Amino acid sequence: MTNPSPWRATVLTLFPEMFPGPLGLSLAGRALATGLWEIEARDIRASATDRHRSVDDTPAGGGPGMVLRADVLAAAIDAAEIGPDRPRLLMSPRGRPLTQARVRELALGPGPLIVCGRFEGIDQRVIDGRGLEEVSIGDYVLSGGEIAAMALIDACVRLLPGVMGKEASGAEESFSDGLLEYPQYTRPQLFEGVPIPEVLTSGDHAKVAAWRRAQSEALTEARRPDLWAKIPPKPPNRPGRQKTPKNKTDG
């Protein structure tokens, strides 16, 4: 079921000129131009009240850097006037990791408000008082939340109905079923002495599906043991790699 109005991302940032940026190109850009989704970048500084338009101050208790003020940011959130059904997110390296499952949930909704932090962070009282959900895109630190917000928005937009050319392309990607995506090949048949795997040109769809599943499982086990540990063992008659119970011993 589609939303009655376009999916909408409202971004609070000190640099609204950064948007839509890359989101205005390719699939997301075409979908934006045709009205499948909307983006609103709002300047946090517009809610400052002094003549210098100050938005930050020194950390309480001392320390380096500056912190976004509670009163200014809270006023910026309130001025956005978003409905209670829209998630309120804060891009933060200390947030819960963004997963494909969470992206899917966000894509099915009306669209989030996203706060982009800067400096040393934002006053905790705004996080608590405005119910911000902290979200991380990885275990590293960026200069601000804008690039992280773009990544989240792009991940959501590509799942909106009508954005991707083939619905199946979204169902067979990394993380869609808990596994990493299998290797892809295309012409030429022979490249630098390496051919396309024979099974992919066999025309046997069942064998192709089994090969792809096995490749996905092998890659996931090797590169993401955390994901692999969550995949339940398959019955013996199912294609793909069989997981060995951890307590199994030889002898």
One Martini backbone bead per residue (centre of mass of N, CA, C, O) as a GRO file, in nm:
protein
  251
    1MET     BB    1   0.096   0.036   0.023
    2THR     BB    2   0.061   0.363  -0.032
    3ASN     BB    3   0.109   0.677   0.019
    4PRO     BB    4  -0.087   0.966   0.003
    5SER     BB    5   0.198   1.090   0.031
    6PRO     BB    6   0.497   1.180  -0.001
    7TRP     BB    7   0.792   1.107   0.083
    8ARG     BB    8   0.960   1.268   0.372
    9ALA     BB    9   1.247   1.479   0.428
   10THR     BB   10   1.361   1.632   0.730
   11VAL     BB   11   1.632   1.864   0.763
   12LEU     BB   12   1.858   1.945   1.023
   13THR     BB   13   2.090   2.221   0.961
   14LEU     BB   14   2.382   2.428   0.903
   15PHE     BB   15   2.378   2.304   0.580
   16PRO     BB   16   2.138   2.328   0.348
   17GLU     BB   17   2.318   2.341   0.078
   18MET     BB   18   2.378   2.019   0.074
   19PHE     BB   19   2.084   2.014  -0.035
   20PRO     BB   20   2.057   1.730  -0.209
   21GLY     BB   21   2.282   1.672  -0.383
   22PRO     BB   22   2.318   1.345  -0.459
   23LEU     BB   23   1.996   1.320  -0.439
   24GLY     BB   24   1.969   1.475  -0.736
   25LEU     BB   25   2.061   1.197  -0.853
   26SER     BB   26   1.960   0.964  -1.032
   27LEU     BB   27   1.724   0.788  -0.887
   28ALA     BB   28   1.660   0.999  -0.668
   29GLY     BB   29   1.639   1.243  -0.862
   30ARG     BB   30   1.407   1.140  -1.039
   31ALA     BB   31   1.207   1.098  -0.802
   32LEU     BB   32   1.210   1.395  -0.713
   33ALA     BB   33   1.113   1.523  -0.987
   34THR     BB   34   0.836   1.329  -0.982
   35GLY     BB   35   0.728   1.310  -0.665
   36LEU     BB   36   0.804   1.048  -0.482
   37TRP     BB   37   0.970   1.269  -0.322
   38GLU     BB   38   1.086   1.471  -0.037
   39ILE     BB   39   1.282   1.772   0.056
   40GLU     BB   40   1.380   1.940   0.372
   41ALA     BB   41   1.598   2.209   0.444
   42ARG     BB   42   1.683   2.324   0.769
   43ASP     BB   43   1.792   2.598   0.953
   44ILE     BB   44   1.904   2.616   1.268
   45ARG     BB   45   1.991   2.924   1.277
   46ALA     BB   46   1.691   3.041   1.255
   47SER     BB   47   1.656   2.986   1.589
   48ALA     BB   48   1.815   3.207   1.669
   49THR     BB   49   1.824   3.507   1.904
   50ASP     BB   50   2.078   3.643   1.841
   51ARG     BB   51   2.280   3.857   1.651
   52HIS     BB   52   2.491   3.604   1.595
   53ARG     BB   53   2.354   3.328   1.565
   54SER     BB   54   2.379   3.128   1.796
   55VAL     BB   55   2.430   2.750   1.849
   56ASP     BB   56   2.669   2.746   2.061
   57ASP     BB   57   2.870   2.595   2.333
   58THR     BB   58   3.024   2.513   2.600
   59PRO     BB   59   3.094   2.255   2.790
   60ALA     BB   60   2.979   2.113   3.052
   61GLY     BB   61   3.270   2.066   3.254
   62GLY     BB   62   3.430   2.080   3.010
   63GLY     BB   63   3.627   2.091   2.723
   64PRO     BB   64   3.625   2.035   2.402
   65GLY     BB   65   3.464   2.233   2.212
   66MET     BB   66   3.121   2.219   2.101
   67VAL     BB   67   2.763   2.273   2.171
   68LEU     BB   68   2.449   2.235   2.100
   69ARG     BB   69   2.186   2.408   2.180
   70ALA     BB   70   1.885   2.346   2.324
   71ASP     BB   71   1.704   2.591   2.246
   72VAL     BB   72   1.763   2.601   1.941
   73LEU     BB   73   1.701   2.307   1.855
   74ALA     BB   74   1.417   2.285   1.972
   75ALA     BB   75   1.302   2.514   1.797
   76ALA     BB   76   1.362   2.376   1.523
   77ILE     BB   77   1.185   2.130   1.569
   78ASP     BB   78   0.917   2.277   1.624
   79ALA     BB   79   0.912   2.441   1.348
   80ALA     BB   80   0.862   2.184   1.162
   81GLU     BB   81   0.591   2.046   1.224
   82ILE     BB   82   0.564   1.746   1.286
   83GLY     BB   83   0.428   1.456   1.305
   84PRO     BB   84   0.382   1.181   1.524
   85ASP     BB   85   0.444   0.964   1.278
   86ARG     BB   86   0.732   1.084   1.270
   87PRO     BB   87   1.044   1.027   1.286
   88ARG     BB   88   1.319   1.105   1.518
   89LEU     BB   89   1.644   1.179   1.413
   90LEU     BB   90   1.998   1.109   1.503
   91MET     BB   91   2.305   1.153   1.388
   92SER     BB   92   2.519   0.900   1.547
   93PRO     BB   93   2.794   0.713   1.663
   94ARG     BB   94   2.609   0.612   1.929
   95GLY     BB   95   2.411   0.468   1.776
   96ARG     BB   96   2.224   0.265   1.619
   97PRO     BB   97   2.256   0.059   1.378
   98LEU     BB   98   2.198   0.059   1.051
   99THR     BB   99   1.946  -0.124   0.887
  100GLN     BB  100   1.755  -0.271   0.652
  101ALA     BB  101   1.509  -0.300   0.834
  102ARG     BB  102   1.492   0.001   0.916
  103VAL     BB  103   1.474   0.115   0.635
  104ARG     BB  104   1.207  -0.023   0.563
  105GLU     BB  105   1.039   0.114   0.779
  106LEU     BB  106   1.091   0.408   0.684
  107ALA     BB  107   0.982   0.366   0.387
  108LEU     BB  108   0.678   0.295   0.491
  109GLY     BB  109   0.659   0.571   0.581
  110PRO     BB  110   0.644   0.930   0.576
  111GLY     BB  111   0.902   1.021   0.712
  112PRO     BB  112   1.174   1.187   0.846
  113LEU     BB  113   1.340   1.348   1.096
  114ILE     BB  114   1.672   1.503   1.067
  115VAL     BB  115   1.949   1.537   1.273
  116CYS     BB  116   2.246   1.739   1.237
  117GLY     BB  117   2.533   1.729   1.373
  118ARG     BB  118   2.789   1.911   1.557
  119PHE     BB  119   3.077   1.901   1.681
  120GLU     BB  120   3.036   1.740   1.999
  121GLY     BB  121   2.723   1.793   1.984
  122ILE     BB  122   2.427   1.758   2.180
  123ASP     BB  123   2.200   1.827   2.396
  124GLN     BB  124   2.051   1.586   2.587
  125ARG     BB  125   1.772   1.732   2.638
  126VAL     BB  126   1.679   1.704   2.341
  127ILE     BB  127   1.679   1.402   2.306
  128ASP     BB  128   1.473   1.356   2.535
  129GLY     BB  129   1.248   1.586   2.484
  130ARG     BB  130   1.224   1.495   2.149
  131GLY     BB  131   1.268   1.191   2.082
  132LEU     BB  132   1.551   1.091   1.981
  133GLU     BB  133   1.690   0.875   1.740
  134GLU     BB  134   1.983   0.712   1.739
  135VAL     BB  135   2.200   0.697   1.443
  136SER     BB  136   2.422   0.468   1.277
  137ILE     BB  137   2.667   0.406   0.994
  138GLY     BB  138   2.923   0.369   1.192
  139ASP     BB  139   3.261   0.318   1.330
  140TYR     BB  140   3.271   0.651   1.297
  141VAL     BB  141   3.378   0.996   1.232
  142LEU     BB  142   3.227   1.286   1.143
  143SER     BB  143   3.178   1.627   1.097
  144GLY     BB  144   2.875   1.535   1.037
  145GLY     BB  145   2.530   1.440   0.961
  146GLU     BB  146   2.484   1.476   0.651
  147ILE     BB  147   2.604   1.221   0.517
  148ALA     BB  148   2.440   1.024   0.685
  149ALA     BB  149   2.163   1.126   0.591
  150MET     BB  150   2.201   1.058   0.293
  151ALA     BB  151   2.231   0.755   0.330
  152LEU     BB  152   1.954   0.706   0.455
  153ILE     BB  153   1.778   0.828   0.233
  154ASP     BB  154   1.877   0.656  -0.003
  155ALA     BB  155   1.794   0.381   0.119
  156CYS     BB  156   1.489   0.456   0.120
  157VAL     BB  157   1.418   0.561  -0.168
  158ARG     BB  158   1.488   0.291  -0.330
  159LEU     BB  159   1.217   0.150  -0.188
  160LEU     BB  160   1.027   0.303  -0.337
  161PRO     BB  161   0.775   0.312  -0.533
  162GLY     BB  162   0.921   0.350  -0.865
  163VAL     BB  163   1.239   0.377  -0.846
  164MET     BB  164   1.297   0.099  -0.927
  165GLY     BB  165   1.285  -0.096  -1.202
  166LYS     BB  166   1.318  -0.364  -1.019
  167GLU     BB  167   1.195  -0.530  -0.755
  168ALA     BB  168   1.408  -0.767  -0.743
  169SER     BB  169   1.667  -0.596  -0.688
  170GLY     BB  170   1.588  -0.554  -0.375
  171ALA     BB  171   1.571  -0.875  -0.293
  172GLU     BB  172   1.902  -0.949  -0.385
  173GLU     BB  173   2.053  -0.802  -0.170
  174SER     BB  174   2.221  -0.697   0.068
  175PHE     BB  175   2.039  -0.793   0.369
  176SER     BB  176   1.753  -0.890   0.273
  177ASP     BB  177   1.831  -1.203   0.411
  178GLY     BB  178   2.116  -1.165   0.585
  179LEU     BB  179   2.295  -1.145   0.328
  180LEU     BB  180   2.528  -1.131   0.107
  181GLU     BB  181   2.600  -1.067  -0.203
  182TYR     BB  182   2.655  -1.198  -0.487
  183PRO     BB  183   2.829  -1.229  -0.755
  184GLN     BB  184   2.892  -1.040  -1.052
  185TYR     BB  185   2.820  -1.064  -1.414
  186THR     BB  186   2.945  -0.986  -1.750
  187ARG     BB  187   3.031  -0.866  -2.023
  188PRO     BB  188   3.265  -1.045  -2.111
  189GLN     BB  189   3.325  -1.380  -2.105
  190LEU     BB  190   3.633  -1.284  -2.137
  191PHE     BB  191   3.863  -1.166  -1.872
  192GLU     BB  192   4.185  -1.189  -1.843
  193GLY     BB  193   4.127  -1.518  -1.855
  194VAL     BB  194   3.837  -1.485  -1.717
  195PRO     BB  195   3.551  -1.646  -1.674
  196ILE     BB  196   3.241  -1.707  -1.655
  197PRO     BB  197   3.061  -1.891  -1.479
  198GLU     BB  198   2.908  -2.160  -1.613
  199VAL     BB  199   2.632  -2.160  -1.458
  200LEU     BB  200   2.538  -1.868  -1.572
  201THR     BB  201   2.526  -2.006  -1.887
  202SER     BB  202   2.326  -2.268  -1.872
  203GLY     BB  203   2.000  -2.204  -1.809
  204ASP     BB  204   1.983  -2.305  -1.508
  205HIS     BB  205   1.798  -2.173  -1.260
  206ALA     BB  206   1.848  -2.360  -1.019
  207LYS     BB  207   2.160  -2.351  -1.028
  208VAL     BB  208   2.190  -2.048  -1.003
  209ALA     BB  209   2.047  -2.017  -0.730
  210ALA     BB  210   2.238  -2.208  -0.573
  211TRP     BB  211   2.500  -2.058  -0.631
  212ARG     BB  212   2.420  -1.785  -0.509
  213ARG     BB  213   2.363  -1.885  -0.226
  214ALA     BB  214   2.644  -2.004  -0.169
  215GLN     BB  215   2.798  -1.739  -0.209
  216SER     BB  216   2.656  -1.573   0.008
  217GLU     BB  217   2.733  -1.759   0.244
  218ALA     BB  218   3.040  -1.750   0.213
  219LEU     BB  219   3.075  -1.444   0.242
  220THR     BB  220   2.937  -1.411   0.517
  221GLU     BB  221   3.116  -1.602   0.681
  222ALA     BB  222   3.391  -1.451   0.612
  223ARG     BB  223   3.300  -1.127   0.659
  224ARG     BB  224   3.014  -1.182   0.852
  225PRO     BB  225   2.982  -1.350   1.137
  226ASP     BB  226   2.745  -1.194   1.266
  227LEU     BB  227   2.538  -1.273   1.046
  228TRP     BB  228   2.582  -1.581   1.029
  229ALA     BB  229   2.486  -1.643   1.327
  230LYS     BB  230   2.170  -1.568   1.243
  231ILE     BB  231   2.155  -1.813   1.063
  232PRO     BB  232   1.972  -2.070   1.012
  233PRO     BB  233   1.969  -2.383   0.974
  234LYS     BB  234   1.941  -2.618   0.726
  235PRO     BB  235   1.799  -2.844   0.578
  236PRO     BB  236   1.930  -3.105   0.398
  237ASN     BB  237   1.729  -3.038   0.131
  238ARG     BB  238   1.870  -2.767   0.115
  239PRO     BB  239   2.025  -2.537  -0.043
  240GLY     BB  240   2.352  -2.497   0.047
  241ARG     BB  241   2.506  -2.429   0.324
  242GLN     BB  242   2.599  -2.606   0.609
  243LYS     BB  243   2.565  -2.574   0.935
  244THR     BB  244   2.779  -2.610   1.206
  245PRO     BB  245   2.777  -2.701   1.502
  246LYS     BB  246   2.965  -2.580   1.765
  247ASN     BB  247   2.952  -2.872   1.937
  248LYS     BB  248   3.099  -3.021   1.725
  249THR     BB  249   3.285  -3.327   1.706
  250ASP     BB  250   3.541  -3.529   1.661
  251GLY     BB  251   3.522  -3.915   1.668
   0.00000   0.00000   0.00000
